[in-house]
Structures are given as C-alpha cells and as structure tokens.
Amino acid sequence: MKKTDLLVVGGSAGGILSATTARKSYGSDIDITVVRETEKVLVPCGIPYIYGTLHDTNKNLIPDEILTDANIQLIIDSVTRINRESKTVTTKNNGSIQYKKMIMATGSLPIIPKFIPGHDLENVFPVFKNEDYLNLLLDKVQGAKNVVVVGGGFIGVEFAEQVRLLGKNVTLVELADACLWQAFDKEFTDDLEGLMRENGINVMTSTSVKKIIGTKTVESVELEDSKTIPADLVILGLGVKPKGALAQEAGIEMNDKGAIIVDQYTRTSDPDIFAVGDCAEKKCFFTVKNVPVLLASTAAMEAKIAGCNVFQLRLVRANKGTISAFSTKVFGKTFAAAGITETRTDEEGFITIKGEFSTMDKHPGILPGSKKISIKLIFSKCSGVILGGQISGGDSVGEMINTISMAIQKEMTAPELNTFQVATHPLLSATPIAYPINAAAMNAISANCKHLNEELDLQEYEIQ
C-alpha cells in the first residue's frame, strides 16, 4: 500500500494549486500525491477557444511539469472509494493509498437536460473536460453547417462566438430574458447581444427548447412555440454541477445541490479532508447564501487556502465567500463584472447608489487602437462601500475588474476609490483626469451629494 502525507484527488486548477501551495507552505519534508483521471488536463476556461481560435486541443493544456518540478507524485487513475476510518482510498488500477490529509478537487460535470427529448441523439454535445471527447467535438464542428447552442451563460456565449468565427450558421437559445444575466445588468447584456447579432449569431432569449429532433443524429431543434431550427450539431452550454458523489458515498456532509459543505478554511465535516473548486459549496460574499458560481479563479483562491491550512491553521487565510468575478471577450470587446448586479441588490434589499462613466482607454482617445470603456459601480448608499462593478471595452478591462474585485474584498468606499492613486500612460490607459474607476466613484458621490443637498438648507451658509 502506498502511503502519502497529503493526497489530492483531482488534477485541474484546484487540485494543482492545492498541491503546489502545500509544497511551498510545508517544504520538502512532506510527501504529496495527486491522483487524477485523465492523461492530460485542459485549461478549463480555454475550451471554447479550441474551436474557433486554436483548432487543436493540444494547444490548450496545463503542463504536468507544474507538479513534477515541485516533487509532487502524479498518478493517472480513478479513486473509487474513500474509507475515512482507515484514512485510505481505493483506486481503480493502483490499489490503495493511505493518507494523513486529503484535499478533494473532483470538479464538476456538465448539466445534461434529460427532460428534453432527444438530448441523447448523436451530435448533441454537453461540454465534458476530456481531450478525446473534445477532439470528437472539434471534428463535428468542422463538418457542421447549422449549429445550435443551448444556454446563454459564459460557456454558451463563448462557444457561439467561436463557432461563428468558422462561418457556421449559429443560433443561441437562452431561457432567461438575457445572456449573462447573472453577471451583468440590462445595459451590458443588451450591448453584448447586439454585438453577437451584428456578427451573424441568431440570439433567441426568453426561449426554451421543447425537443431535439432526429432519428439517430440531430436534425433540428423544436422550440416551445413549435418553431423549428435546422441543426446538424447542438452544443449544450447549460452550466455545470458539482461532482460530489465520491464524497457523498464516504458520508461527508453535502448540501442540497450535491456540493461538499466546507468551512471558511475549506475543511469538510471530516477534519482530515478538505474540498476546493467546483465540488465544494460556494457562499456569497455579501449574503452568505449558497451560490452556483463555479469558476477556475474561485477554485484557485480556495486551493491556496486549503494548501496553506491542510496540516495546521498556522497560515490564517479564510474564505469570506465568493465575489463572483467574471470576464469574457466577444468579437473583440471585453465584458467584465465583479460583485453583485444592480438588479440583485434590489432583490436582496440593499439601498444603493451608482456611478457610471464612459471614456477612451488611451489618451488622447484618437490614438490607434483606442476603445471606449463603459463602467458602472454600485455602492451601499448608507456606508458608501462598494458592492459591485461592471465594465466593457478593450483588453485593459480584463485587469481593471481585478482592481474592483480587490476593492470589494477590502470593503473600500466610494471616496477611497475616487482618490486611489493610479499609474497611467497615454498608450496603456485612460487619462488620469478621467480614470474610469476614479470617475465612476466620483459620480456616485455626486449623486449622493445631490440628494443630501436637497435636504440641506444652504441659505444659512450664504455669505453676508
């Protein structure tokens, strides 16, 4: 029987970073083993870009050297059972492994709409993170003419864009009234959908699929209004669900969504087993409610907490909840969001103020390659603390949202964001006179001051 100090089950973003963080935190004295099911690991967020940009799954891989160069043993196998009493796991091909501590990073599985007749026809593809499977999908995409993408979340939108770049006829069907509605408010989703339509994608929101039609292979998709859309390929982009069966069978406490319940240090109900990434429960940073935000960036944050604290809580890093930071790029325009939307603040009962601003991302704005930035920041009206932000524009938006994410995490206020010091350069950023975050924060302050001024009798301050 193999023995190891730390066993990591799962080898994607959460598993890799858990193992390498533990190595850096506890040094070379501990033995670390990672068990994963697949020979190769794909960059999860890069999967849509295999189809319209990379054209090759081998160009979207995470190198094993990240583990092996850190003296972490990698075993390609499946863990089939956990025995918590003996602190062992059973593998499919390599016998048993005994551990002192374990980090579960088993990830997620695509949601398959089994209630839709025809979901199991040939050429209907959920998005599994498996190289052979994705290579088959690559062949099918290249040979298809009419492609229907079901689901208007990030994976659906990105697949639709990438397949359209190949010149295919693409229809995106979304049940909600907007694509990316969980991350963005209407002014941003309208902009995104307009951009997709301008580039030839048939975007159908507030629309549901009744059935997928075909004898053996998909031929069309029938909608609830009985309209049919020709389709020789359907991509199911309905999101993912936690892959928690292994933990559940071991008697580890789970929530009603099938995710492993963890505390702020990512510990499960078993003190010697931690869980990170898509398999672990997510709590909202603002409300502490369960939220289905399954992101590689969130997994990375949790993995760093687990890797530091797996043997003892000597490096106190606590998970205060997911901020839900997103970014994507569609037909050359970047959309990014962090925190909660204005729509959701209304639903949750927050009293808010907002600041909006638009400018060019270089100064002067006529410089080559300049793009318009539009930003909205949402603050608590009473405390001035930032609750969320949404931005669209050029590539700089992708990093600007990380500043907003940090501001949310540190509970910064509108005055602090208005006056925080920035590095600017004509070729790299907006002007310091109108840096988007500073300016949007000022506009929120100004809006709040206007309300206060209406309540204040300024005549008593009149100069005599």
C-alpha positions in Angstrom: 0.0 0.0 0.0 1.3 3.4 -0.9 1.4 6.0 1.9 1.4 9.7 1.5 1.2 12.7 3.8 -1.1 14.7 1.5 -3.4 13.1 -1.1 -5.0 15.4 -3.6 -7.9 13.9 -5.6 -8.4 15.8 -8.8 -5.8 17.5 -11.0 -7.3 20.6 -12.6 -6.9 24.1 -11.4 -8.0 23.4 -7.8 -6.0 20.2 -7.4 -2.8 21.6 -9.0 -2.7 24.7 -6.9 -3.7 22.9 -3.7 -0.7 20.6 -4.1 1.8 23.3 -5.1 0.7 25.6 -2.4 1.1 22.9 0.2 4.6 22.2 -1.1 5.6 25.9 -0.7 3.9 26.2 2.7 5.3 23.0 4.3 8.5 22.5 2.4 10.1 19.3 1.1 9.5 17.3 4.3 6.0 16.1 3.3 5.1 13.6 0.6 2.4 14.9 -1.8 0.5 12.8 -4.3 -2.1 13.9 -6.9 -4.5 11.4 -8.4 -6.4 12.5 -11.5 -8.5 10.6 -14.0 -7.2 12.0 -17.3 -3.8 11.7 -19.0 -3.9 15.4 -19.9 -5.5 18.4 -18.2 -7.1 21.1 -20.3 -7.2 24.8 -19.4 -11.0 24.8 -18.4 -11.7 28.4 -19.5 -9.9 27.8 -22.7 -12.1 25.0 -24.0 -14.3 27.2 -26.3 -11.3 28.7 -27.9 -10.2 25.3 -29.2 -12.9 25.6 -31.8 -12.5 29.0 -33.4 -9.0 30.1 -32.5 -6.6 27.3 -31.5 -8.1 24.5 -33.7 -6.2 21.9 -31.6 -6.8 20.5 -28.1 -3.0 20.1 -27.5 -2.7 23.9 -27.6 -5.0 24.2 -24.5 -3.2 22.0 -21.9 -1.8 22.6 -18.4 1.7 21.2 -18.3 2.4 18.3 -15.8 5.7 19.9 -15.0 3.9 22.3 -12.7 3.5 19.2 -10.4 6.6 17.1 -11.2 9.0 20.0 -10.9 7.7 20.6 -7.4 8.4 16.9 -6.5 4.7 16.0 -6.4 3.9 12.5 -7.5 1.2 12.3 -10.2 -0.9 9.1 -10.6 -3.3 8.8 -13.5 -6.1 6.8 -12.0 -9.7 7.0 -10.6 -10.4 7.0 -6.9 -13.4 4.7 -6.4 -13.9 4.7 -2.7 -12.8 6.6 0.5 -12.5 4.8 3.8 -12.4 7.6 6.4 -11.8 5.2 9.3 -8.6 3.8 7.9 -7.8 7.0 6.0 -7.3 5.2 2.8 -8.7 5.5 -0.7 -9.2 2.7 -3.2 -8.2 3.3 -6.8 -9.2 1.5 -10.0 -5.8 0.4 -11.1 -3.2 1.2 -8.4 -4.6 -0.4 -5.3 -5.0 1.5 -2.0 -3.4 4.8 -0.9 -3.2 5.8 2.8 -3.2 9.5 3.6 -2.8 11.7 6.6 -4.7 14.6 5.0 -6.7 14.8 1.8 -7.9 17.6 -0.4 -10.8 16.8 -2.7 -10.8 18.7 -6.0 -13.0 16.5 -8.1 -14.5 19.3 -10.1 -17.9 19.4 -11.9 -19.9 17.7 -14.6 -21.9 19.5 -17.4 -25.6 19.8 -16.8 -27.5 17.5 -19.2 -31.2 18.4 -19.7 -32.6 14.9 -19.6 -36.1 16.4 -19.5 -35.6 17.5 -23.2 -36.5 14.6 -25.6 -33.6 14.0 -28.0 -30.8 15.2 -25.6 -29.0 11.9 -26.2 -29.0 11.9 -30.0 -25.8 11.8 -31.9 -24.1 15.2 -32.5 -25.7 16.6 -29.3 -22.7 17.6 -27.1 -22.5 18.6 -23.4 -19.1 20.0 -22.7 -17.0 17.4 -20.9 -13.4 18.3 -20.0 -11.9 15.3 -21.7 -9.4 15.6 -24.6 -10.7 12.7 -26.7 -14.3 13.8 -26.3 -13.4 17.4 -27.2 -11.4 16.2 -30.2 -14.5 14.4 -31.5 -16.5 17.6 -31.0 -13.8 19.5 -32.9 -14.3 17.1 -35.9 -18.1 17.5 -35.7 -17.9 21.4 -35.5 -15.6 21.5 -38.6 -18.1 19.4 -40.6 -21.3 21.1 -39.4 -23.3 23.8 -41.2 -26.0 24.7 -38.7 -25.1 24.8 -35.0 -27.5 25.5 -32.1 -26.0 26.4 -28.7 -28.4 25.9 -25.8 -27.6 28.2 -22.9 -26.6 31.8 -22.8 -24.1 31.7 -19.9 -20.4 32.3 -20.4 -19.7 28.9 -22.0 -22.7 29.2 -24.3 -21.8 32.7 -25.4 -18.1 31.9 -26.0 -18.9 28.7 -27.9 -21.4 30.6 -30.1 -18.8 33.3 -30.9 -16.0 30.8 -31.6 -18.2 28.6 -33.9 -19.4 31.7 -35.7 -15.8 32.6 -36.5 -15.7 29.5 -38.6 -18.5 30.8 -40.8 -21.2 28.4 -39.4 -24.8 29.3 -39.0 -25.2 29.7 -35.3 -28.3 30.1 -33.1 -28.1 30.7 -29.4 -31.2 29.8 -27.3 -31.4 31.1 -23.7 -34.4 30.6 -21.4 -33.8 33.8 -19.4 -34.5 37.2 -20.8 -30.8 38.0 -21.4 -27.5 36.3 -21.9 -25.1 36.5 -19.0 -27.9 37.8 -16.8 -26.4 36.6 -13.6 -23.3 38.7 -14.0 -24.5 41.8 -15.8 -27.4 44.3 -15.8 -29.5 45.0 -18.9 -27.5 47.8 -20.4 -24.5 45.5 -20.6 -26.4 42.4 -21.8 -28.2 44.5 -24.5 -24.7 45.6 -25.7 -23.4 42.0 -25.7 -26.4 40.6 -27.6 -26.3 43.4 -30.1 -22.7 42.7 -30.8 -23.5 39.0 -31.3 -26.3 39.8 -33.7 -24.2 42.2 -35.7 -21.7 39.4 -36.2 -24.4 37.0 -37.5 -25.4 35.0 -34.5 -29.2 34.4 -34.1 -29.7 35.2 -30.4 -33.0 34.0 -29.0 -33.7 34.9 -25.4 -36.8 34.2 -23.3 -36.9 31.0 -25.4 -37.0 27.4 -24.3 -36.2 24.1 -26.2 -39.1 21.7 -26.4 -37.3 18.8 -28.0 -34.3 17.9 -30.1 -35.4 16.2 -33.3 -33.8 13.4 -35.3 -33.9 9.6 -35.8 -30.3 8.8 -34.9 -28.5 12.1 -35.4 -29.9 15.5 -34.6 -31.6 17.2 -37.5 -33.4 20.2 -35.9 -34.4 21.8 -32.6 -38.0 22.5 -31.8 -38.8 25.4 -29.5 -41.8 25.8 -27.1 -43.7 27.9 -29.7 -43.3 24.9 -32.1 -40.8 26.8 -34.3 -38.0 24.6 -35.6 -34.4 25.5 -36.2 -32.2 23.4 -38.5 -29.3 21.8 -36.6 -26.7 19.2 -37.5 -24.9 19.9 -34.3 -26.1 21.0 -30.8 -23.8 22.2 -28.0 -25.3 22.1 -24.5 -24.0 25.1 -22.6 -26.3 24.9 -19.6 -23.6 25.2 -16.9 -22.1 22.6 -14.6 -23.0 20.8 -11.3 -20.6 19.7 -8.5 -19.0 16.3 -8.9 -19.5 15.2 -5.3 -20.6 11.5 -5.5 -17.3 10.2 -4.1 -17.6 12.4 -1.0 -21.3 11.7 -0.5 -20.6 7.9 -0.6 -18.0 8.4 2.1 -20.5 10.1 4.4 -19.1 13.6 4.1 -21.7 16.3 4.7 -23.3 17.6 1.5 -25.7 20.4 0.7 -28.9 20.0 -1.3 -27.2 20.9 -4.5 -24.8 18.0 -4.3 -21.8 20.1 -3.2 -19.5 19.3 -0.3 -20.1 21.6 2.7 -16.9 23.3 3.8 -16.0 25.9 6.4 -14.0 29.1 5.8 -10.8 27.1 5.8 -12.2 24.7 3.2 -12.5 21.9 5.8 -15.3 19.3 5.3 -17.2 17.6 8.1 -14.2 15.3 8.3 -11.4 17.3 9.8 -8.8 15.5 7.8 -10.5 16.1 4.4 -10.6 19.5 2.7 -12.5 20.3 -0.5 -11.9 23.0 -3.1 -13.2 24.1 -6.5 -16.4 23.1 -8.3 -17.1 20.2 -6.0 -17.2 22.4 -2.9 -20.1 24.6 -1.7 -19.9 28.3 -2.5 -21.2 31.1 -0.3 -22.0 34.6 -1.5 -19.6 37.3 -0.1 -22.5 39.6 0.6 -25.3 37.4 1.8 -23.7 34.1 2.8 -26.3 32.3 0.7 -25.4 29.3 -1.4 -24.5 30.5 -5.0 -23.7 28.3 -8.0 -20.6 30.2 -9.1 -18.2 27.6 -10.3 -15.1 29.3 -11.6 -11.4 28.4 -12.0 -10.5 31.6 -10.3 -12.6 30.8 -7.3 -11.1 27.3 -7.2 -7.6 28.9 -7.2 -8.5 31.1 -4.3 -9.9 28.1 -2.3 -6.9 25.9 -3.2 -4.5 28.5 -1.8 -6.4 28.5 1.5 -6.5 24.7 1.6 -2.8 24.2 0.7 -1.8 26.6 3.5 -4.0 25.2 6.2 -4.3 21.5 5.4 -2.0 20.3 8.3 -2.5 23.2 10.7 -4.1 26.6 10.7 -0.8 28.4 11.1 -1.3 30.4 7.9 -4.6 32.0 8.6 -6.3 32.5 5.3 -10.1 32.4 5.4 -12.6 32.3 2.6 -15.2 35.0 3.3 -17.3 34.0 0.3 -17.2 34.2 -3.5 -17.2 37.7 -5.0 -18.2 36.3 -8.4 -15.6 38.0 -10.6 -16.1 37.3 -14.4 -14.6 38.4 -17.7 -15.0 37.4 -21.3 -14.2 38.8 -24.7 -16.7 38.6 -27.6 -16.0 39.7 -31.1 -13.1 41.9 -29.9 -15.0 43.6 -27.0 -14.3 42.7 -23.3 -17.0 42.4 -20.7 -16.2 42.0 -17.1 -18.1 42.1 -13.8 -17.4 41.6 -10.1 -19.7 41.6 -7.1 -23.5 41.7 -7.4 -25.6 43.4 -10.0 -27.9 46.3 -9.5 -30.8 44.0 -10.3 -29.8 41.7 -7.5 -29.1 44.4 -5.0 -32.8 45.4 -5.4 -33.9 41.8 -4.9 -31.8 41.4 -1.8 -33.0 44.7 -0.3 -29.8 46.8 -0.5 -30.2 50.6 -0.6 -27.7 51.7 -3.2 -26.2 54.5 -5.3 -24.4 54.0 -8.6 -21.8 55.8 -10.5 -21.4 55.5 -14.3 -18.8 56.8 -16.6 -17.5 56.4 -20.2 -14.2 57.4 -21.7 -11.5 56.1 -24.1 -8.9 53.6 -22.9 -5.9 55.7 -24.2 -5.2 59.4 -24.0 -5.7 61.1 -26.3 -8.6 59.0 -27.5 -7.6 59.3 -31.1 -4.5 57.1 -30.6 -4.5 53.9 -32.7 -6.3 51.0 -31.1 -8.3 53.2 -28.6 -11.6 51.7 -27.4 -14.4 53.1 -25.4 -14.7 52.0 -21.8 -18.1 52.0 -20.1 -18.2 51.4 -16.4 -20.9 51.1 -13.6 -20.0 50.9 -9.9 -22.6 50.1 -7.3 -22.3 51.2 -3.7 -24.2 50.9 -0.4 -25.9 54.3 -0.1 -25.5 54.4 3.7 -21.9 53.2 4.1 -20.5 54.0 0.7 -19.0 50.5 0.5 -18.7 49.1 -3.0 -21.0 46.1 -3.8 -20.3 45.5 -7.5 -19.0 46.8 -10.8 -19.4 46.1 -14.5 -17.2 47.3 -17.3 -17.0 46.8 -21.1 -14.3 48.0 -23.5 -10.8 47.0 -24.6 -8.4 44.5 -23.2 -7.5 46.7 -20.2 -11.0 46.0 -18.8 -9.8 42.4 -18.0 -7.4 43.7 -15.4 -9.4 46.7 -14.3 -12.1 44.3 -13.0 -9.5 42.7 -10.7 -9.0 46.1 -9.0 -12.7 46.3 -8.4 -12.7 42.7 -7.1 -10.0 43.6 -4.6 -11.9 46.8 -3.7 -15.0 44.7 -2.9 -12.9 42.2 -0.9 -11.4 45.0 1.2 -14.8 46.8 1.5 -13.5 50.1 0.0 -15.8 53.1 -0.2 -16.6 55.5 -3.0 -14.3 58.2 -1.6 -11.4 55.8 -1.4 -12.0 54.6 -5.0 -12.3 58.2 -6.2 -8.9 59.1 -4.7 -6.9 55.9 -5.0 -3.6 56.6 -7.0 -3.2 55.1 -10.4 -0.4 54.6 -12.9 -1.4 55.9 -16.3 0.3 56.2 -19.7 -1.1 57.5 -23.0 -0.6 54.2 -24.8 -1.8 52.0 -21.9 -4.6 53.6 -20.0 -7.3 56.3 -19.8 -6.2 59.7 -18.8 -5.6 60.4 -15.1 -8.1 63.2 -15.4 -10.8 60.7 -16.1 -9.6 57.3 -14.9 -12.7 55.2 -15.1 -12.8 53.8 -11.6 -12.0 57.2 -10.0 -14.5 58.9 -12.2 -17.4 56.5 -11.7 -16.8 56.6 -7.9 -17.0 60.4 -8.1 -20.2 60.3 -10.0 -21.7 58.1 -7.3 -20.6 60.5 -4.6 -22.0 63.4 -6.6 -25.4 61.6 -7.0 -25.5 61.0 -3.2 -24.5 64.7 -2.5 -27.3 65.9 -4.7 -29.8 64.1 -2.5 -28.2 65.5 0.6 -28.1 69.0 -0.8 -31.8 68.8 -1.5 -32.3 68.1 2.2 -29.9 70.8 3.4 -30.9 74.4 3.7 -27.9 76.1 2.1 -29.2 79.6 2.8 -27.7 79.5 6.3 -24.3 79.4 4.6 -24.9 82.4 2.4 -22.1 84.9 2.6 -23.2 88.2 4.1 
